Amino acid sequence: MSISAFVFLAVRAAHVLLAAAWLGTAAFIYLFLSPALDEMGPSGAALMTIMGRRGFHPLIAKIPATSDAAARTALLTEIAATKRRMGVFGRVVLALQVVALVCMAVGHYV
């Protein structure tokens, strides 16, 4: 096997593995993590606060620091609207990722 064939196969394998990891992460967040946090209700806020401190999303990190009731309500309303949009776009992104993974899998044969 030539060195160029080996490099091609290595890059192709890495490409498919990373795409599968990307799809798996998106599926995990959309299908498991988000519904579990919804079920947890207020106790899920502790996990989201920790994730906010780690840079997950700046809106999440602001909730515990907001003491004004009106500002807190406005922030929670903004988060609820963002969550609804994430639900819609989560389905779209997951479907597009599945299509991309299938195209990569059969692309070599077409």
N, C-alpha and C positions, 0 to 999 in steps of 0.2 A: 504494500500500500504506500502510495506516495505521501509526502508530507502535506501537500495541498488537500488531498482527499481526507486525510486525518483531521486537519484543521476545519474543513468544511463540515465533517460529521460532528466534531466537537462543538462548533458554533451552533449547528442545527439542533443538537441535543440540548444545549444550554437555552436556546431560544424557546423550544417547546416546553422545557421544564419551567422556565420563568413565566411563560404564558399560563401554564397550568396553575402555578402558584398564585398568580394574579387573579385568575378566575376563582380559585378556591378561597382566597381571602375575601373577595367581593361576595361570594356566595355565603360564606360564614357570617359576615357582618349583616348581610341583608336577611338571610333566612333564619339565623340563630341568635346572634347578639342583640340586634334591635328588638325582636319580639320578646326576648328574655328581659331586657331592660324595661320594656313596657309593662310586662307582668309584675316586675318588682315594685313598680310604682315609686313612691318617694324614697324607698331604700336604695333604688338604683342610682339616685343622685350621688351617693358616696363614691361609687365606681366612676361615674362621669366626672366628678370633681378631681379624682386622682388622675384620670386620663387628661383632663384639662391642664393640670399642672405639668403634665408631660408633653404638652403642646398639641393635644388632639384637636381641640377647637377653642378659640379664644372666648366664645360666648359661654361655654360651659364653665370656664374658670371664673367668670365674673359673677355667677349666681350667689355663691356664699358670701362674697364681699359686698353685695348690695343689701343695705339695710332699709332703704326707703321703700315702702310698700308699693307706691306707684311705679317706681323705676323697676322694681323686681317683677311686678305684673307685666309691664311692657316687655321686659327681657324674656319672660316665660312665654308671652304671646309670640314674640319673634322666633323663639326656639320652636314653638309648636308649628308655626307656618313653615319654617325650614324643614322640620321633620316630615311634614306632609309632602313637600317638594322632593325630599330625599326618597320617600316611598315610591313616588312616581318614577323618578329618574333611576332609582335603584333597580326597578324591574327592567327598564330600557337598557341600562348598562349591562346587567347580567345577561340579558338576551343577546346583546351585541357581542359580548365576550364569548358566549357559547358559539355563535356564528363564526367568530374569528378563530376559535380553537378548532372547529370542524374544518374550516378552510385551510388552516395550517396542516391539519392531519392529512387531508386529501390533496393538497396542493402539489405534492411531489408526483402524484400519479396522473394529474390532469395535464 
